[in-house]
Amino acid sequence: MTRSLLLGLIGEGISASRTPRMHENEGIAHDLTTIYRTIDIAEERLTSVPLAELLTSAVHLGFDGLNITHPFKQQVIELLDEVDPGARRIGSVNTVVIDEAGRTTGHNTDVTGFARGFEAGLEGAARDRVVQIGAGGAGRAVAFALSESGVKDLVIADISAERAQDLAAEIGDDVRAISMSELEPAITSADGIVNATPVGMAAFPGTPFDTDLLDSQTWVADVVYFPLETQLLREAKAKGCRTLDGSGMAVNQAIDAFELFSGRKADPTRMRETFLSFGA
């Protein structure tokens, strides 16, 4: 069993990510020397470097694994040697394990991560009709998780109508796509809303829809975790809505990813405490 881990996160606007500290601290607890680096394409030196080159460089440098985030969760699939069947079905990869021979295998820990966070944070929440905004990499995982959680009518909107339609068709009969122009009436008649876009991140400020559409009976979930309280959640709370921040998904997906990287069982309480040590 390896006594050290070299890991990384590839994405955009991730310089303040909490993921490195979670993995490094958990590695220490397992007597594993763990180094975790962010590879942020928002940095000027990396803006023009293709994903394929970043992945190849990580393999050549001896990385044991990578986490993948916006905007690469779908793009990375075609660059991998192997993809776990579950991740292949979802069409999104957020965790890449690199073996000693340099072979890359893609996994998706976002689905279970969101599902566990949702059940813990919004226990008993009505789910007859749920509107999800965003059908990209994170959105795909969230949509599958919501469908499997018993949502009766899942409505997906995305700036790419084709992307939303494709995702809805892949999941099944209880999922349908709408255009962004149809979002307003959908929100006003929904039990809950999920933001599965990067809007709300420090690098992408704002809200994905007009929060004046919300009433106190609507629950609101956000996959964004930096900042932990996004503008969307802050305004939803002010209207009396139940809310769910992105910490549950972030911590739970990291727990599963750490196990894939290290072969060790992560301690959920310890990883969550590390995550929360950053504050809001």
Backbone as CSV, one residue per row, in Angstrom:
resi,resn,N_x,N_y,N_z,CA_x,CA_y,CA_z,C_x,C_y,C_z
1,MET,0.850,-1.199,0.000,0.000,0.000,0.000,0.883,1.245,0.000
2,THR,0.550,2.184,-0.862,1.350,3.408,-0.969,1.372,4.182,0.342
3,ARG,2.526,4.796,0.648,2.663,5.609,1.855,2.622,7.092,1.528
4,SER,2.400,7.434,0.266,2.310,8.838,-0.128,1.302,8.979,-1.257
5,LEU,0.774,10.188,-1.391,-0.186,10.486,-2.449,0.142,11.844,-3.049
6,LEU,0.151,11.917,-4.362,0.275,13.181,-5.078,-1.009,13.358,-5.877
7,LEU,-1.782,14.371,-5.513,-3.112,14.567,-6.086,-3.255,15.984,-6.633
8,GLY,-4.286,16.198,-7.439,-4.527,17.527,-7.981,-5.976,17.747,-8.330
9,LEU,-6.331,19.008,-8.514,-7.671,19.416,-8.931,-7.525,20.294,-10.167
10,ILE,-8.184,19.899,-11.255,-8.158,20.673,-12.494,-9.508,21.354,-12.680
11,GLY,-9.495,22.662,-12.882,-10.739,23.392,-13.091,-10.473,24.871,-13.298
12,GLU,-11.541,25.648,-13.263,-11.450,27.096,-13.471,-11.937,27.836,-12.240
13,GLY,-11.165,28.800,-11.765,-11.548,29.592,-10.607,-11.523,28.803,-9.315
14,ILE,-10.528,27.941,-9.142,-10.490,27.000,-8.019,-9.373,27.302,-7.022
15,SER,-8.741,28.442,-7.132,-7.578,28.727,-6.296,-7.899,28.682,-4.807
16,ALA,-9.144,28.948,-4.436,-9.521,28.944,-3.024,-10.267,27.670,-2.621
17,SER,-10.163,26.620,-3.421,-10.878,25.377,-3.137,-10.495,24.791,-1.777
18,ARG,-11.468,24.183,-1.116,-11.227,23.529,0.169,-10.811,22.069,-0.004
19,THR,-10.897,21.573,-1.218,-10.604,20.164,-1.471,-9.176,19.773,-1.111
20,PRO,-8.155,20.569,-1.468,-6.796,20.160,-1.115,-6.608,19.893,0.375
21,ARG,-7.090,20.795,1.209,-6.908,20.627,2.648,-7.631,19.384,3.158
22,MET,-8.814,19.108,2.634,-9.538,17.914,3.074,-8.723,16.655,2.820
23,HIS,-8.168,16.546,1.615,-7.407,15.347,1.266,-6.075,15.291,2.011
24,GLU,-5.407,16.411,2.143,-4.118,16.410,2.829,-4.271,16.051,4.301
25,ASN,-5.270,16.633,4.964,-5.484,16.319,6.377,-5.905,14.874,6.582
26,GLU,-6.734,14.373,5.685,-7.163,12.984,5.817,-5.994,12.040,5.560
27,GLY,-5.145,12.413,4.611,-3.957,11.611,4.360,-3.067,11.522,5.581
28,ILE,-2.846,12.643,6.257,-2.035,12.657,7.480,-2.613,11.706,8.516
29,ALA,-3.944,11.708,8.654,-4.600,10.842,9.642,-4.384,9.367,9.335
30,HIS,-4.110,9.066,8.070,-3.864,7.678,7.662,-2.375,7.398,7.473
31,ASP,-1.536,8.279,7.997,-0.086,8.133,7.884,0.366,8.101,6.428
32,LEU,-0.309,8.893,5.601,0.052,9.021,4.193,0.550,10.443,3.942
33,THR,1.735,10.581,3.441,2.215,11.905,3.046,1.441,12.310,1.801
34,THR,0.592,13.321,1.941,-0.316,13.692,0.859,-0.075,15.129,0.419
35,ILE,0.186,15.291,-0.861,0.346,16.616,-1.468,-0.754,16.786,-2.500
36,TYR,-1.480,17.882,-2.390,-2.624,18.123,-3.279,-2.481,19.517,-3.877
37,ARG,-2.461,19.589,-5.204,-2.242,20.848,-5.901,-3.456,21.252,-6.744
38,THR,-3.754,22.551,-6.769,-4.788,23.054,-7.677,-4.144,23.423,-9.006
39,ILE,-4.819,23.060,-10.082,-4.369,23.362,-11.445,-5.486,24.203,-12.066
40,ASP,-5.353,25.519,-11.892,-6.438,26.463,-12.183,-6.216,27.119,-13.542
41,ILE,-7.084,26.810,-14.495,-6.918,27.376,-15.836,-7.235,28.868,-15.878
42,ALA,-7.719,29.416,-14.760,-7.922,30.870,-14.707,-6.599,31.609,-14.543
43,GLU,-5.559,30.887,-14.142,-4.243,31.497,-14.021,-3.674,31.755,-15.418
44,GLU,-3.064,32.894,-15.582,-2.597,33.315,-16.903,-1.674,32.286,-17.556
45,ARG,-0.829,31.650,-16.774,0.127,30.690,-17.339,-0.534,29.405,-17.828
46,LEU,-1.804,29.192,-17.443,-2.477,27.952,-17.808,-3.675,28.138,-18.739
47,THR,-4.022,29.371,-19.035,-5.247,29.627,-19.794,-5.261,28.974,-21.170
48,SER,-4.098,28.841,-21.778,-4.051,28.294,-23.136,-3.592,26.834,-23.181
49,VAL,-3.449,26.214,-22.013,-2.987,24.821,-21.975,-4.191,23.884,-22.108
50,PRO,-4.216,23.011,-23.117,-5.351,22.106,-23.300,-5.470,21.111,-22.151
51,LEU,-6.687,20.642,-21.900,-6.925,19.664,-20.852,-6.091,18.411,-21.072
52,ALA,-5.984,17.966,-22.320,-5.215,16.756,-22.618,-3.770,16.898,-22.163
53,GLU,-3.212,18.089,-22.337,-1.822,18.315,-21.933,-1.690,18.328,-20.413
54,LEU,-2.666,18.919,-19.728,-2.647,18.931,-18.271,-2.720,17.509,-17.726
55,LEU,-3.580,16.699,-18.320,-3.746,15.313,-17.880,-2.464,14.519,-18.126
56,THR,-1.905,14.660,-19.317,-0.666,13.951,-19.658,0.466,14.359,-18.723
57,SER,0.566,15.636,-18.423,1.613,16.127,-17.524,1.463,15.522,-16.131
58,ALA,0.225,15.425,-15.653,-0.013,14.843,-14.335,0.440,13.382,-14.295
59,VAL,0.158,12.659,-15.362,0.593,11.260,-15.438,2.113,11.167,-15.430
60,HIS,2.765,11.990,-16.242,4.226,11.953,-16.346,4.906,12.380,-15.051
61,LEU,4.257,13.249,-14.292,4.827,13.723,-13.030,4.580,12.750,-11.878
62,GLY,3.830,11.696,-12.144,3.604,10.681,-11.123,2.430,10.926,-10.209
63,PHE,1.459,11.729,-10.645,0.267,11.937,-9.831,-0.473,10.611,-9.644
64,ASP,-1.051,10.441,-8.444,-1.854,9.251,-8.144,-3.324,9.450,-8.503
65,GLY,-3.744,10.688,-8.611,-5.138,10.936,-8.940,-5.432,12.405,-9.120
66,LEU,-6.570,12.679,-9.739,-7.015,14.043,-9.999,-8.510,14.156,-9.725
67,ASN,-8.892,15.284,-9.172,-10.297,15.656,-9.183,-10.499,16.608,-10.358
68,ILE,-11.658,16.523,-10.976,-11.975,17.329,-12.150,-13.235,18.136,-11.856
69,THR,-13.181,19.420,-12.113,-14.368,20.240,-11.889,-14.625,21.125,-13.107
70,HIS,-15.573,22.060,-12.965,-15.985,22.952,-14.060,-14.766,23.585,-14.717
71,PRO,-14.664,23.538,-16.060,-15.682,23.097,-17.033,-15.328,21.771,-17.733
72,PHE,-14.651,20.868,-17.041,-14.041,19.727,-17.715,-14.660,18.353,-17.428
73,LYS,-15.719,18.288,-16.658,-16.218,16.988,-16.210,-16.713,16.091,-17.345
74,GLN,-17.189,16.682,-18.405,-17.612,15.887,-19.557,-16.467,15.733,-20.560
75,GLN,-15.725,16.794,-20.751,-14.637,16.802,-21.729,-13.563,15.768,-21.408
76,VAL,-13.324,15.516,-20.125,-12.232,14.629,-19.739,-12.473,13.176,-20.123
77,ILE,-13.731,12.788,-20.287,-14.056,11.383,-20.510,-13.311,10.792,-21.698
78,GLU,-13.296,11.500,-22.802,-12.679,10.973,-24.029,-11.160,10.875,-23.931
79,LEU,-10.572,11.448,-22.882,-9.126,11.440,-22.727,-8.631,10.318,-21.815
80,LEU,-9.553,9.565,-21.216,-9.192,8.564,-20.221,-9.046,7.174,-20.832
81,ASP,-8.241,6.343,-20.190,-8.067,4.969,-20.655,-9.289,4.114,-20.341
82,GLU,-9.936,4.411,-19.231,-11.088,3.615,-18.798,-12.040,4.512,-18.021
83,VAL,-13.330,4.203,-18.091,-14.329,4.972,-17.347,-15.246,3.988,-16.631
84,ASP,-15.436,4.206,-15.345,-16.352,3.381,-14.558,-17.733,3.386,-15.206
85,PRO,-18.438,2.243,-15.251,-19.746,2.187,-15.911,-20.744,3.221,-15.391
86,GLY,-20.729,3.463,-14.085,-21.646,4.456,-13.532,-21.359,5.847,-14.040
87,ALA,-20.081,6.207,-14.094,-19.695,7.517,-14.615,-19.988,7.608,-16.099
88,ARG,-19.797,6.496,-16.806,-20.104,6.468,-18.244,-21.589,6.712,-18.467
89,ARG,-22.430,6.091,-17.667,-23.881,6.270,-17.806,-24.273,7.718,-17.537
90,ILE,-23.667,8.306,-16.525,-23.975,9.694,-16.180,-23.403,10.659,-17.207
91,GLY,-22.277,10.278,-17.804,-21.635,11.144,-18.782,-20.839,12.258,-18.155
92,SER,-20.298,12.001,-16.955,-19.551,13.030,-16.243,-18.555,12.358,-15.303
93,VAL,-17.333,12.872,-15.281,-16.279,12.334,-14.416,-15.731,13.461,-13.557
94,ASN,-15.644,13.225,-12.246,-15.046,14.229,-11.363,-13.842,13.680,-10.600
95,THR,-13.543,12.391,-10.778,-12.427,11.760,-10.076,-11.683,10.846,-11.034
96,VAL,-10.383,11.046,-11.153,-9.552,10.222,-12.036,-8.455,9.566,-11.212
97,VAL,-8.443,8.240,-11.221,-7.394,7.482,-10.537,-6.314,7.125,-11.556
98,ILE,-5.063,7.353,-11.187,-3.924,7.052,-12.062,-3.117,5.932,-11.417
99,ASP,-3.001,4.788,-12.095,-2.289,3.663,-11.494,-0.781,3.760,-11.746
100,GLU,-0.045,2.791,-11.233,1.415,2.834,-11.319,1.923,2.785,-12.757
101,ALA,1.110,2.225,-13.646,1.492,2.152,-15.059,1.107,3.411,-15.826
102,GLY,0.456,4.358,-15.144,0.042,5.597,-15.789,-1.304,5.523,-16.469
103,ARG,-2.044,4.439,-16.247,-3.381,4.318,-16.832,-4.377,5.122,-16.001
104,THR,-5.298,5.768,-16.697,-6.262,6.637,-16.043,-7.664,6.028,-16.070
105,THR,-8.338,6.064,-14.929,-9.699,5.546,-14.825,-10.597,6.620,-14.216
106,GLY,-11.697,6.929,-14.900,-12.601,7.968,-14.446,-13.750,7.429,-13.617
107,HIS,-14.116,8.181,-12.590,-15.230,7.831,-11.709,-16.092,9.071,-11.482
108,ASN,-17.283,8.871,-10.967,-18.128,9.990,-10.569,-18.567,9.793,-9.127
109,THR,-18.081,10.664,-8.251,-18.487,10.612,-6.848,-19.461,11.741,-6.516
110,ASP,-19.821,12.544,-7.519,-20.765,13.640,-7.302,-22.183,13.130,-7.033
111,VAL,-22.585,12.028,-7.693,-23.952,11.524,-7.541,-24.211,11.130,-6.094
112,THR,-23.370,10.255,-5.556,-23.562,9.835,-4.167,-23.323,11.002,-3.218
113,GLY,-22.393,11.882,-3.589,-22.115,13.033,-2.750,-23.327,13.934,-2.598
114,PHE,-23.966,14.261,-3.711,-25.161,15.111,-3.641,-26.298,14.385,-2.941
115,ALA,-26.494,13.111,-3.257,-27.613,12.355,-2.685,-27.533,12.310,-1.161
116,ARG,-26.355,12.018,-0.629,-26.215,11.940,0.829,-26.384,13.315,1.466
117,GLY,-25.833,14.348,0.813,-25.998,15.698,1.337,-27.449,16.150,1.318
118,PHE,-28.167,15.785,0.260,-29.576,16.162,0.119,-30.422,15.515,1.209
119,GLU,-30.235,14.222,1.414,-31.039,13.503,2.406,-30.766,14.011,3.815
120,ALA,-29.514,14.379,4.090,-29.168,14.864,5.428,-29.617,16.301,5.657
121,GLY,-29.511,17.120,4.631,-29.773,18.549,4.800,-31.191,18.987,4.522
122,LEU,-31.926,18.197,3.727,-33.310,18.559,3.398,-34.240,17.367,3.649
123,GLU,-34.034,16.724,4.775,-34.842,15.556,5.128,-36.332,15.907,5.132
124,GLY,-37.125,15.078,4.455,-38.570,15.282,4.423,-39.040,16.348,3.463
125,ALA,-38.133,16.959,2.708,-38.526,18.022,1.781,-39.415,17.469,0.672
126,ALA,-40.441,18.233,0.316,-41.340,17.817,-0.764,-40.564,17.718,-2.064
127,ARG,-40.884,16.706,-2.860,-40.151,16.519,-4.112,-41.062,16.056,-5.245
128,ASP,-42.308,16.547,-5.226,-43.206,16.232,-6.344,-42.696,16.887,-7.622
129,ARG,-42.336,18.161,-7.541,-41.794,18.864,-8.701,-40.561,19.639,-8.282
130,VAL,-39.448,19.376,-8.968,-38.174,20.043,-8.677,-37.630,20.629,-9.973
131,VAL,-37.164,21.864,-9.890,-36.541,22.527,-11.028,-35.038,22.558,-10.801
132,GLN,-34.307,22.059,-11.776,-32.849,22.105,-11.732,-32.343,23.019,-12.832
133,ILE,-31.451,23.931,-12.457,-30.851,24.836,-13.428,-29.412,24.397,-13.639
134,GLY,-29.088,24.016,-14.858,-27.745,23.557,-15.166,-27.723,22.089,-15.543
135,ALA,-27.178,21.787,-16.723,-27.108,20.407,-17.202,-25.694,20.047,-17.630
136,GLY,-24.715,20.735,-17.042,-23.318,20.441,-17.344,-22.824,19.264,-16.524
137,GLY,-21.514,19.254,-16.232,-20.934,18.123,-15.520,-21.553,17.873,-14.167
138,ALA,-21.618,18.889,-13.319,-22.243,18.734,-12.007,-23.737,18.495,-12.149
139,GLY,-24.351,19.193,-13.104,-25.787,19.067,-13.324,-26.206,17.656,-13.694
140,ARG,-25.405,16.986,-14.482,-25.712,15.616,-14.864,-25.763,14.723,-13.624
141,ALA,-24.775,14.852,-12.761,-24.739,14.043,-11.547,-25.921,14.356,-10.642
142,VAL,-26.217,15.633,-10.472,-27.325,16.044,-9.612,-28.658,15.530,-10.155
143,ALA,-28.847,15.612,-11.454,-30.108,15.161,-12.054,-30.323,13.664,-11.832
144,PHE,-29.288,12.877,-12.017,-29.406,11.440,-11.766,-29.713,11.181,-10.292
145,ALA,-29.062,11.918,-9.395,-29.297,11.744,-7.965,-30.724,12.123,-7.588
146,LEU,-31.221,13.237,-8.123,-32.595,13.661,-7.819,-33.607,12.647,-8.338
147,SER,-33.395,12.167,-9.555,-34.308,11.188,-10.132,-34.352,9.924,-9.283
148,GLU,-33.184,9.478,-8.841,-33.107,8.260,-8.033,-33.636,8.468,-6.619
149,SER,-33.761,9.731,-6.190,-34.251,10.014,-4.839,-35.772,10.052,-4.764
150,GLY,-36.440,9.903,-5.909,-37.901,9.846,-5.903,-38.599,11.101,-6.356
151,VAL,-37.879,12.044,-6.965,-38.538,13.230,-7.516,-39.492,12.786,-8.620
152,LYS,-40.744,13.206,-8.517,-41.765,12.738,-9.460,-41.725,13.486,-10.794
153,ASP,-41.395,14.754,-10.738,-41.355,15.571,-11.960,-40.131,16.464,-11.873
154,LEU,-39.072,16.067,-12.550,-37.829,16.836,-12.544,-37.745,17.644,-13.828
155,VAL,-37.619,18.948,-13.675,-37.567,19.874,-14.800,-36.169,20.459,-14.881
156,ILE,-35.545,20.369,-16.043,-34.168,20.826,-16.210,-34.107,21.961,-17.219
157,ALA,-33.444,23.041,-16.824,-33.218,24.176,-17.725,-31.728,24.440,-17.813
158,ASP,-31.286,24.839,-18.989,-29.868,25.120,-19.195,-29.752,26.151,-20.307
159,ILE,-28.657,26.914,-20.297,-28.460,27.892,-21.370,-28.347,27.197,-22.723
160,SER,-27.974,25.925,-22.702,-27.988,25.111,-23.917,-29.232,24.221,-23.878
161,ALA,-30.237,24.578,-24.672,-31.470,23.795,-24.692,-31.198,22.348,-25.101
162,GLU,-30.272,22.174,-26.026,-29.943,20.826,-26.492,-29.339,19.990,-25.375
163,ARG,-28.483,20.595,-24.576,-27.852,19.870,-23.475,-28.893,19.435,-22.443
164,ALA,-29.845,20.324,-22.139,-30.908,19.979,-21.199,-31.786,18.868,-21.755
165,GLN,-32.117,18.941,-23.025,-32.957,17.920,-23.657,-32.266,16.566,-23.677
166,ASP,-30.984,16.558,-23.975,-30.242,15.303,-24.007,-30.203,14.651,-22.634
167,LEU,-29.967,15.450,-21.600,-29.908,14.910,-20.245,-31.254,14.356,-19.818
168,ALA,-32.316,15.103,-20.085,-33.657,14.636,-19.723,-33.993,13.322,-20.413
169,ALA,-33.642,13.222,-21.684,-33.933,12.005,-22.449,-33.155,10.812,-21.907
170,GLU,-31.945,11.040,-21.435,-31.114,9.951,-20.928,-31.633,9.401,-19.606
171,ILE,-32.229,10.259,-18.783,-32.653,9.807,-17.455,-33.976,9.063,-17.496
172,GLY,-34.986,9.601,-18.202,-36.233,8.850,-18.276,-37.481,9.683,-18.333
173,ASP,-38.616,9.010,-18.178,-39.927,9.610,-18.411,-40.308,10.697,-17.410
174,ASP,-39.773,10.643,-16.202,-40.160,11.615,-15.182,-39.303,12.878,-15.215
175,VAL,-38.499,13.022,-16.265,-37.610,14.173,-16.399,-37.889,14.865,-17.723
176,ARG,-37.986,16.179,-17.694,-38.230,16.918,-18.931,-37.394,18.188,-18.948
177,ALA,-37.098,18.631,-20.135,-36.302,19.843,-20.317,-37.210,21.007,-20.681
178,ILE,-36.840,22.196,-20.220,-37.535,23.413,-20.602,-36.494,24.437,-21.040
179,SER,-36.954,25.448,-21.748,-36.055,26.527,-22.150,-35.903,27.515,-20.995
180,MET,-34.873,28.329,-21.044,-34.679,29.327,-20.000,-35.834,30.319,-19.960
181,SER,-36.496,30.520,-21.097,-37.646,31.435,-21.124,-38.843,30.869,-20.369
182,GLU,-38.848,29.555,-20.139,-39.939,28.904,-19.402,-39.621,28.738,-17.925
183,LEU,-38.467,29.251,-17.504,-38.001,29.027,-16.148,-38.883,29.700,-15.098
184,GLU,-39.339,30.915,-15.366,-40.102,31.659,-14.367,-41.356,30.915,-13.899
185,PRO,-42.256,30.494,-14.796,-43.433,29.768,-14.308,-43.083,28.429,-13.670
186,ALA,-42.015,27.797,-14.122,-41.604,26.527,-13.530,-41.183,26.721,-12.078
187,ILE,-40.441,27.786,-11.806,-39.969,28.055,-10.451,-41.136,28.348,-9.508
188,THR,-42.085,29.134,-9.980,-43.197,29.526,-9.102,-44.117,28.355,-8.757
189,SER,-44.028,27.253,-9.491,-44.883,26.100,-9.204,-44.101,24.903,-8.657
190,ALA,-42.828,25.121,-8.298,-41.971,24.012,-7.872,-41.921,23.874,-6.354
191,ASP,-41.684,22.641,-5.901,-41.438,22.398,-4.480,-40.022,22.827,-4.106
192,GLY,-39.104,22.630,-5.047,-37.717,22.955,-4.752,-36.938,23.325,-5.997
193,ILE,-35.850,24.058,-5.789,-34.990,24.512,-6.878,-33.556,24.105,-6.560
194,VAL,-32.853,23.613,-7.565,-31.438,23.276,-7.397,-30.616,24.064,-8.407
195,ASN,-29.632,24.796,-7.901,-28.684,25.460,-8.792,-27.511,24.522,-9.019
196,ALA,-27.379,24.019,-10.241,-26.265,23.142,-10.599,-25.375,23.817,-11.635
197,THR,-25.307,25.141,-11.579,-24.429,25.921,-12.447,-23.320,26.512,-11.575
198,PRO,-22.275,27.066,-12.183,-21.235,27.723,-11.378,-21.617,29.122,-10.913
199,VAL,-22.793,29.603,-11.297,-23.216,30.944,-10.882,-23.350,30.984,-9.360
200,GLY,-22.653,31.923,-8.769,-22.615,32.022,-7.317,-21.218,31.784,-6.769
201,MET,-20.356,31.137,-7.578,-18.959,30.992,-7.191,-18.308,32.360,-7.137
202,ALA,-17.190,32.449,-6.406,-16.482,33.720,-6.326,-16.120,34.233,-7.710
203,ALA,-15.819,33.308,-8.617,-15.427,33.707,-9.976,-16.626,33.978,-10.882
204,PHE,-17.822,33.575,-10.452,-19.037,33.760,-11.269,-20.160,34.283,-10.377
205,PRO,-20.062,35.516,-9.888,-21.032,36.048,-8.933,-22.425,36.238,-9.532
206,GLY,-23.411,36.296,-8.622,-24.789,36.531,-9.040,-25.697,35.369,-8.660
207,THR,-26.895,35.379,-9.216,-27.857,34.299,-9.002,-28.310,33.764,-10.360
208,PRO,-28.672,32.485,-10.428,-29.065,31.899,-11.712,-30.487,32.262,-12.151
209,PHE,-31.256,32.889,-11.254,-32.611,33.339,-11.587,-33.002,34.442,-10.608
210,ASP,-34.099,35.100,-10.912,-34.594,36.195,-10.073,-35.209,35.609,-8.807
211,THR,-34.600,35.843,-7.660,-35.081,35.242,-6.416,-36.399,35.849,-5.929
212,ASP,-36.876,36.910,-6.570,-38.208,37.425,-6.227,-39.298,36.408,-6.572
213,LEU,-38.936,35.413,-7.379,-39.895,34.371,-7.750,-40.146,33.380,-6.618
214,LEU,-39.293,33.367,-5.609,-39.389,32.382,-4.529,-40.424,32.778,-3.488
215,ASP,-41.028,31.754,-2.887,-41.820,31.997,-1.679,-41.291,31.089,-0.579
216,SER,-41.796,31.267,0.619,-41.223,30.582,1.781,-41.416,29.072,1.768
217,GLN,-42.318,28.563,0.934,-42.583,27.123,0.885,-41.628,26.385,-0.043
218,THR,-40.812,27.128,-0.776,-39.899,26.520,-1.744,-38.543,26.286,-1.101
219,TRP,-38.016,25.075,-1.222,-36.649,24.849,-0.742,-35.662,25.119,-1.884
220,VAL,-34.455,25.510,-1.510,-33.448,25.886,-2.499,-32.118,25.220,-2.144
221,ALA,-31.537,24.520,-3.120,-30.236,23.878,-2.930,-29.240,24.442,-3.929
222,ASP,-27.988,24.502,-3.516,-26.930,25.027,-4.375,-25.749,24.071,-4.326
223,VAL,-25.154,23.771,-5.478,-23.976,22.901,-5.479,-22.696,23.697,-5.245
224,VAL,-22.781,25.009,-5.367,-21.608,25.862,-5.131,-21.256,25.828,-3.645
225,TYR,-19.964,25.722,-3.331,-19.560,25.716,-1.922,-18.518,26.775,-1.586
226,PHE,-18.121,27.565,-2.576,-17.232,28.686,-2.268,-17.724,29.912,-3.019
227,PRO,-18.393,30.828,-2.348,-18.615,30.858,-0.908,-19.679,29.847,-0.472
228,LEU,-19.654,29.504,0.816,-20.599,28.522,1.326,-22.022,29.063,1.278
229,GLU,-22.190,30.339,1.642,-23.503,30.977,1.492,-23.446,31.852,0.253
230,THR,-24.001,31.356,-0.831,-24.046,32.118,-2.078,-25.108,33.204,-1.984
231,GLN,-25.098,34.094,-2.938,-26.139,35.122,-2.983,-27.508,34.473,-3.099
232,LEU,-27.610,33.400,-3.883,-28.885,32.688,-4.031,-29.396,32.197,-2.683
233,LEU,-28.553,31.540,-1.913,-28.990,31.006,-0.626,-29.294,32.115,0.372
234,ARG,-28.510,33.164,0.349,-28.745,34.281,1.254,-30.107,34.912,0.996
235,GLU,-30.436,35.121,-0.276,-31.719,35.735,-0.606,-32.880,34.763,-0.375
236,ALA,-32.640,33.471,-0.581,-33.674,32.478,-0.314,-33.977,32.409,1.180
237,LYS,-32.928,32.433,2.007,-33.127,32.416,3.463,-33.933,33.626,3.911
238,ALA,-33.666,34.772,3.300,-34.381,35.997,3.675,-35.875,35.879,3.384
239,LYS,-36.225,35.004,2.461,-37.644,34.789,2.142,-38.253,33.652,2.960
240,GLY,-37.459,33.052,3.836,-37.950,31.994,4.704,-37.845,30.594,4.122
241,CYS,-37.108,30.438,3.048,-36.970,29.124,2.400,-36.003,28.232,3.175
242,ARG,-36.272,26.929,3.153,-35.263,25.967,3.598,-34.165,25.945,2.538
243,THR,-32.925,25.879,2.976,-31.830,25.915,2.015,-30.820,24.802,2.287
244,LEU,-30.085,24.465,1.245,-29.027,23.467,1.331,-27.810,24.005,0.589
245,ASP,-26.709,24.181,1.314,-25.506,24.681,0.657,-24.732,23.524,0.029
246,GLY,-23.638,23.854,-0.640,-22.890,22.843,-1.374,-21.935,22.016,-0.543
247,SER,-21.916,22.232,0.779,-20.934,21.528,1.606,-21.165,20.024,1.639
248,GLY,-22.430,19.602,1.679,-22.711,18.167,1.742,-22.182,17.432,0.531
249,MET,-22.455,17.967,-0.644,-21.961,17.360,-1.878,-20.441,17.400,-1.925
250,ALA,-19.854,18.542,-1.534,-18.399,18.705,-1.597,-17.685,17.724,-0.672
251,VAL,-18.181,17.596,0.558,-17.529,16.712,1.527,-17.744,15.244,1.160
252,ASN,-18.966,14.882,0.830,-19.261,13.479,0.551,-18.578,12.975,-0.717
253,GLN,-18.482,13.835,-1.740,-17.773,13.382,-2.933,-16.287,13.231,-2.636
254,ALA,-15.755,14.084,-1.747,-14.342,13.994,-1.379,-14.063,12.730,-0.571
255,ILE,-14.999,12.351,0.269,-14.859,11.104,1.043,-14.703,9.920,0.100
256,ASP,-15.585,9.844,-0.878,-15.527,8.738,-1.839,-14.269,8.807,-2.693
257,ALA,-13.880,10.023,-3.093,-12.684,10.180,-3.916,-11.433,9.767,-3.151
258,PHE,-11.352,10.144,-1.875,-10.187,9.776,-1.075,-10.031,8.261,-1.008
259,GLU,-11.142,7.560,-0.853,-11.083,6.096,-0.817,-10.573,5.535,-2.143
260,LEU,-11.013,6.119,-3.255,-10.543,5.665,-4.558,-9.048,5.941,-4.733
261,PHE,-8.589,7.096,-4.273,-7.188,7.461,-4.421,-6.273,6.615,-3.529
262,SER,-6.722,6.359,-2.302,-5.834,5.798,-1.288,-6.103,4.343,-0.925
263,GLY,-7.317,3.877,-1.183,-7.700,2.547,-0.722,-8.024,2.529,0.762
264,ARG,-8.112,3.696,1.398,-8.415,3.797,2.828,-9.810,4.395,3.029
265,LYS,-10.443,4.030,4.131,-11.753,4.585,4.469,-11.578,5.947,5.121
266,ALA,-12.174,6.961,4.556,-12.092,8.308,5.129,-13.051,8.446,6.298
267,ASP,-12.721,9.322,7.205,-13.582,9.622,8.354,-14.473,10.812,7.984
268,PRO,-15.793,10.603,7.814,-16.687,11.684,7.382,-16.673,12.887,8.316
269,THR,-16.650,12.624,9.631,-16.667,13.733,10.589,-15.405,14.571,10.473
270,ARG,-14.283,13.899,10.360,-13.009,14.611,10.263,-12.933,15.436,8.980
271,MET,-13.383,14.865,7.863,-13.318,15.607,6.601,-14.264,16.794,6.610
272,ARG,-15.427,16.627,7.232,-16.356,17.763,7.308,-15.791,18.861,8.219
273,GLU,-15.159,18.468,9.322,-14.562,19.465,10.210,-13.466,20.246,9.489
274,THR,-12.689,19.552,8.670,-11.659,20.239,7.881,-12.303,21.227,6.934
275,PHE,-13.356,20.785,6.256,-14.061,21.647,5.309,-14.586,22.903,6.002
276,LEU,-15.218,22.727,7.176,-15.837,23.846,7.876,-14.810,24.749,8.553
277,SER,-13.582,24.270,8.691,-12.559,25.087,9.352,-12.225,26.340,8.543
278,PHE,-12.625,26.350,7.275,-12.391,27.523,6.438,-13.362,28.651,6.763
279,GLY,-14.447,28.330,7.505,-15.488,29.312,7.740,-16.429,29.389,6.550
280,ALA,-17.293,30.416,6.517,-18.281,30.559,5.468,-17.687,31.178,4.218
